[in-house]
Amino acid sequence: MEQKENQLDRERFCCWICLDPLKDPVTTGCGHSYCLSCINTHWDKEEERGSYSCPQCGQTFTPRPVLGKNTMLADLVEELKKTGLQAAPAGPEDVACDVCTGRKLKALKSCLVCLASYCEKHLQPHLQSAPLKKHKLVEPSEKLQENICSRHDEVMKMFCRTDQQCICHLCSVDEHKDHDTVSAAAERTERQRELGLRRQTIQQRVRDREKDVKLLPQEEEAVNGSADKAVEDSEKIFTELIRLLEKRSSDAKQQIRSQQETEVSRVRELQERLEQEITELKRKDHEVKQLSDTEDHNQFLHNYPSLSPLSESTHSSSIRIRPLRNFEDVTAAVSQVRGRLQDILSETETEILQIVSQVDVLLPQPEPETRADFLKYSQEITLDPNTAHKELLLSEGNRKVTHMIEEQSYSDHPDRFTYWPQVLSRESLTGRCYWEVKMRRGGRVGVAVTYKNIRRAGNSDECGFGLNDKSWLLSCIGKSYNFSYNSIHTPVSDPLSSRVGVYLDHSAGVLSFYSVSDTMTLLLRVQTTFTQPLHAGVGVYWDGETAELFKLK
C-alpha cells in the first residue's frame, strides 16, 4: 500500500472547494469529485439562477442533479487516510518538511541537531529510534540555518558574553579565545531566569492594574456621587442666597415705602397748615384794608384797637427747598452693596473654578525632582496684613515680615493673631503649589500651612501653628529643624539652609519641605488628607528676626 501511495497524486483525493481530503465524496456528470456538503452548498447559492455548474470546469446541469455517494472513491480515501493523506500540505506561511519529495507536507517539528524539519510521517524515526530520541525537537522553524556558523559550518552551541553572540566550538578557541564564553544552554538558563523575574514583575503589574481597574468603578461612583451632592448643595446655598437677597430687597422696599408715607404725610400736614395760615392772613388783610379805607377818623381810631393780633408766622425760611433727591442716597447705598457683592462673587467664582478644575481622581502625579520642576508649580504669595500680629511689620509688597519690639498701628480685626507672632497668606492654596521662604540661619522662624479657620484670638494651642489639627509647621530653631502637628514634635536632622521650599499637592494630600541650595534636599514629607483649602503661614518668634517669601521667577 505504501508503494501505491507514493504513486498516487494526493491532489486527486482532495475536494476542489475546501481543499481537504474528500468527505462523503460524490461525482458530478462531468467527472469531477467533491465533498457532498461542499457541492450542495455551492449549488444552493445557484438555486435562483435555475442552472447548476461544476466549480472546476464550469459545465452546467439542468435540473439539479441528484448525487449519490461514490463508494469506491470513499473506500480509497479511507484507506489512504491511514497512510497520511490527512497531513496538510505546506502553505506559503508554513514550514515544509525537508524529507518530503514532490508536494511538501507541513512540518510538525524541527530538530536542532539534524537542523531539519519533519512532517508527521518523517518525524516517526525521531520518536521511535533510541539515538534520535535524544535530539532536541522544537516547533517548526525556518531559521534553522541560522544555527550554523557561517565560518566553520558547524552548529553554534556556544555563546560569547563578551560579544553577545552565538558561536561554534571552533570559534571559542579561535577569534573568541580570550572572551567570556559559555554553552548556549547555560546562557539560555541565565536569560530564562531573567525572563522569569521579568514575567513576575509584569504579572505583578498586571495584578496591580487589575486591582486598579476594579477600584475605578467605585471611584467613578464616588465622583458622580460627590459631584451630584456638590451640585445639590450649591443649588441649595445659592437658593438661600437668592432668598436672602429677595428678603433684603423686600425689606428695603418696605422701609422705603414706610418712610415715603411718613414724609408724604408730613408734607401734606404742613401744606394744610400753610393753606390755613394763608386763609387767615387773607382774612386779616381784608380786615386791615377795610379799616384802612375808613374815612371817618373817629371811627378809624375807635375800631383800630379791635384788630386781632397776628399769630406767630410759619416763615418760609423754615421750609428747606431741596433738589428732589430724597431717596437717592438709598439707591447709592444699595449700589455700593451690589458692588461689594459683585466683588465677592467674582472672587469666589475664580476660587470655585480653580478648585473644580483641580479635582483629580486619577493617580497622583509624581513629585518634582529638580528645582526647575518645582518652579512649574510656583505660587505667588503675599501676606495678609489683617492676620498679622501687631508686633510683625510687613514690607516688600507684603512678602517680608519682621518681628518688631513695638506694636504696629494695625486696626483691630477678627482675623488678626493676638498672641502668637504669626501671619497668613492672602491667597488660598489648592491643587499643586510651590513657594520658598528665605530666612537667617540660626534664628527662630516657622514655615507653616494651615486651614483658614484656625483660631486667632488668645494664647491657646488652637491658635499656634503646629499645636493643633488645623496646621502643619516646620520650625527652624537655632541650628536644627523641628516638625510639629497637633502638638506632636518631630526633630528633622538635615542641615539648615537659608531657604526652605514648600511643595503642596492638595488633592493627593502631599506636603513636602525642602532645603533649597544648589540642590533640593528633602527635609520631610507628610501624607494626609486635606479637607479644606490651605493658607501659607509664617511665624517669626524673636525680636529683629525676619522671613521673606522668595520671589520666584
Buried (B, 14 or more C-beta within 10 A) or exposed (E): EEEEBEEEEBEEBBBBBBEEBBBBBBBBEEEBBBBBBBBEEBBEEEEEEEEBBBBBEEEEBEEBEEBEEBEEBBEBBEEBEEBBBEBBBBEEEBBBBBBBEEEBBBBBBBBBEBBBBBBBBBBEBBEEEEEBEEBEBEEBBEEBEEBBBEEBEBBBBBBBEEBEEBBBBBBBEEEBEEBEBBEBEEBEEEEEEEEEEEEEEEEEEEEEEEEEEEEEEEEEEEEEEEEEEEEEEEEEEEEEEEEEEEEEEEEBEEEBEEEEEEEEEEEEEEEEEEEEEEEEEEEBEEBEEEBEEBEEEEEEEEBEEEEEEEEEEEEEEEEEEEEEEEEEEEEEEBEEEEEEEEEEEEEEEEBEEEBEEEEBEEEEEEBBEEBEBBBEBBBEBBBBBBBBBBBBBBEBEBBBBBBBEEEEEBEEEEEBBEEBBBBBBBBBBBBBBBBBBBBBEEBBBBBBBBBBEBBBEEEEEBBBBBBBEBBBBBBBBEEEBBBBBEEEEEEBEBEBBBBBBBBBBBBBBBBBBBBBEEEBBBBBEBEEEBEEBBBBBBBBBEEEBBBBBBBBE
